[in-house]
Amino acid sequence: MGIFFKTPKHRVFNYQPLYYDPRKEELEEKIENQRKRDAGEYVPGDNVRKGFHRIKYESKRSGGASMLIRLISVITLGIVVYLLMRFTDAFDFFMNL
């Protein structure tokens, strides 16, 4: 049988595992980005991060304003519902059931 078919030989792989340290990679990337910023080069995502931090800071600072708007909205809605109940016959019909 060996005459008619060629038998395949086993394959040998040259696998050398590499050590990967994510903290070291992150540190090297941060150092490289800082060097680029110091040199005045464009660093992808730098402006985006600053924008998100600014928006987060402004939203924390103006927390009282959003609470005031919410309070005014609830009071206005209450007044509208009261006036509808007081001056429409439709609400009187449902209230008398």
C-alpha positions in Angstrom: 0.0 0.0 0.0 2.9 2.4 0.7 3.8 2.2 -3.0 0.5 3.8 -4.2 0.0 6.5 -1.5 2.4 9.0 0.0 2.0 9.0 3.8 2.1 12.5 5.3 4.8 13.4 7.8 3.9 15.1 11.0 4.1 18.9 11.1 6.3 20.6 13.6 5.3 24.0 14.8 7.8 26.5 16.2 5.6 28.0 19.0 7.3 30.3 21.5 4.9 31.7 24.0 5.2 35.4 24.7 4.7 37.1 28.1 2.1 39.8 27.9 1.8 42.3 30.7 -1.3 44.5 30.2 -0.2 47.0 32.9 3.2 47.5 31.2 1.5 47.9 27.8 -0.9 50.5 29.2 1.9 52.4 30.9 4.0 52.5 27.7 1.0 53.8 25.7 0.3 56.5 28.3 4.0 57.6 28.2 4.0 57.7 24.4 0.7 59.7 24.3 2.2 62.2 26.8 5.3 62.6 24.7 3.1 63.3 21.7 1.0 65.9 23.6 4.2 67.6 24.8 5.5 67.7 21.2 2.2 69.1 20.0 1.1 66.1 18.0 -2.5 64.9 17.7 -3.4 62.2 20.2 -6.6 60.3 19.2 -9.4 60.6 21.8 -7.7 63.3 23.9 -10.3 66.0 23.1 -13.2 63.6 23.6 -12.0 62.6 27.1 -11.6 66.3 28.0 -15.1 67.0 26.7 -16.7 64.2 28.7 -14.9 65.4 31.9 -16.1 69.0 31.3 -19.7 67.9 30.7 -19.6 65.7 33.8 -18.3 68.6 35.9 -20.8 71.0 34.6 -23.7 68.7 35.2 -22.6 68.2 38.8 -22.3 71.9 39.3 -25.7 72.7 37.9 -27.6 70.0 39.9 -29.7 72.6 41.7 -31.0 74.1 38.4 -32.3 70.8 37.1 -34.1 70.2 40.5 -35.7 73.7 40.2 -36.9 72.9 36.7 -38.3 69.6 37.8 -40.2 71.3 40.8 -41.6 74.0 38.5 -42.8 71.3 36.0 -44.5 69.3 38.8 -46.3 72.4 40.1 -47.4 73.5 36.6 -48.7 70.0 35.9 -50.6 70.0 39.2 -52.2 73.3 38.4 -53.2 72.2 34.9 -54.8 69.0 36.3 -56.6 71.0 39.0 -58.0 73.5 36.4 -59.1 70.6 34.1 -60.9 68.9 37.0 -62.5 72.1 38.2 -63.8 73.5 34.9 -64.6 70.5 32.6 -67.7 68.3 32.7 -65.7 65.3 31.6 -63.9 65.0 34.9 -67.2 65.5 36.8 -68.7 62.6 34.9 -65.8 60.3 35.9 -65.8 61.5 39.5 -69.5 60.8 40.0 -69.3 57.1 38.9 
